[in-house]
């Protein structure tokens, strides 16, 4: 079974535009998904801390030369 890797992202609305920021990485295994946070999400005006999992389409190294695709 190929295990999927996800980017953990949060979206913030700023001047009628949504900006996404990666705050961690998630890994799928046989029974669940493990989430490793680099930063914690903050709550919105309703008190909800919402994160999104976006499947990583290609292997991305931590170098500054490559961009992460969301």
C-alpha positions as CSV (number, residue, x, y, z in Angstrom):
1,X,0.0,0.0,0.0
2,X,1.4,3.4,-0.9
3,X,1.2,5.8,2.0
4,X,0.0,9.3,1.3
5,X,1.7,12.4,2.6
6,X,-0.4,15.5,3.2
7,X,0.4,19.2,3.8
8,X,-1.5,20.6,6.8
9,X,-2.6,24.1,5.9
10,X,-4.7,26.9,7.3
11,X,-6.6,29.6,5.3
12,X,-7.0,33.2,6.3
13,X,-9.2,35.7,4.6
14,X,-7.5,39.0,3.9
15,X,-9.1,41.7,1.7
16,X,-11.5,39.3,-0.1
17,X,-8.7,36.8,-0.8
18,X,-7.8,33.5,1.0
19,X,-4.1,33.0,1.8
20,X,-3.0,29.5,2.7
21,X,-0.1,28.7,5.0
22,X,1.5,25.3,5.6
23,X,1.7,24.6,9.4
24,X,2.6,20.9,9.3
25,X,2.7,17.5,7.6
26,X,0.4,14.5,7.9
27,X,1.2,10.8,7.1
28,X,-1.4,8.1,6.4
29,X,-0.8,4.6,7.8
30,X,-3.0,1.5,7.9
31,X,-5.6,2.7,10.4
32,X,-5.2,6.5,10.8
33,X,-3.5,9.7,9.9
34,X,-0.7,11.1,12.0
35,X,-0.4,14.9,12.0
36,X,2.9,16.7,12.9
37,X,2.4,20.4,13.6
38,X,5.2,22.9,13.0
39,X,2.9,25.6,14.4
40,X,-0.5,25.5,16.0
41,X,-3.6,27.0,14.2
42,X,-5.3,30.0,15.8
43,X,-9.1,30.3,16.1
44,X,-11.3,32.3,13.8
45,X,-14.0,34.7,15.0
46,X,-16.3,31.7,15.8
47,X,-13.8,30.1,18.1
48,X,-13.0,27.3,15.5
49,X,-9.5,26.2,14.7
50,X,-9.8,24.7,11.2
51,X,-7.0,22.9,9.3
52,X,-7.1,21.3,5.9
53,X,-5.2,18.3,4.6
54,X,-4.0,18.7,1.1
55,X,-2.4,15.6,-0.5
56,X,1.1,16.3,-1.5
57,X,1.3,15.7,-5.3
58,X,5.1,15.3,-5.5
59,X,8.0,14.7,-3.1
60,X,9.1,18.1,-1.8
61,X,12.4,18.6,-0.1
62,X,13.0,21.3,2.6
63,X,15.2,23.3,0.2
64,X,14.3,26.9,-0.7
65,X,14.7,26.1,-4.4
66,X,11.4,24.0,-4.6
67,X,7.9,25.3,-3.9
68,X,5.2,23.3,-2.2
69,X,2.0,22.8,-4.3
70,X,-1.3,23.2,-2.6
